[in-house]
């Protein structure tokens, strides 16, 4: 067992409620992890605002700032490395990570569907459109594919009559936040994955 909390770098693109669940865990005092930096791929995310409110360093690294995707990938890897994270968490980060980041860090992603069904940016919409009665969320290791890496944990959520993408996603996110905190707590307590 390594000394000290597991150092997490969290990547966000949106409102950051998954990040908030981690921050709440840290603020509660008994989480075996800490959030050392929050990175976003665009300005003005709720996630970066939440991080700043908690006094956590942030950075923004937009793909559009670089001539090539590989340059963005390398810049993102450098920005992350400045904070020496033990683990990178993609928590609603809507970009596919490249080899510079994936070679340097272990990365965990959370996805709002039961993988391998409904990968990609529209997992909730696609599951609803398919007519499934049960969907959910998945926490997995990130590899070079899109939502293809080894599954760590999953939670099921029933689709209710009358659900739309918004109502279903909100119920999935309740499970997703709890799952993410539990997965990271387990990964912090048993570091045999390193
Ligand atoms: C989550 O459902 C995540 O899986 C998906 O986008 C949502 C992000 O929510 N990719 P938040 O920004 O953590 O509130």
Boltz pocket constraint, residues with backbone or C-beta under 6 A from the ligand:
constraints:
  - pocket:
      binder: B
      contacts: [[A, 12], [A, 13], [A, 14], [A, 15], [A, 16], [A, 17], [A, 18], [A, 19], [A, 47], [A, 91], [A, 92], [A, 93], [A, 110], [A, 111], [A, 112], [A, 169], [A, 173], [A, 176]]
      max_distance: 6.0
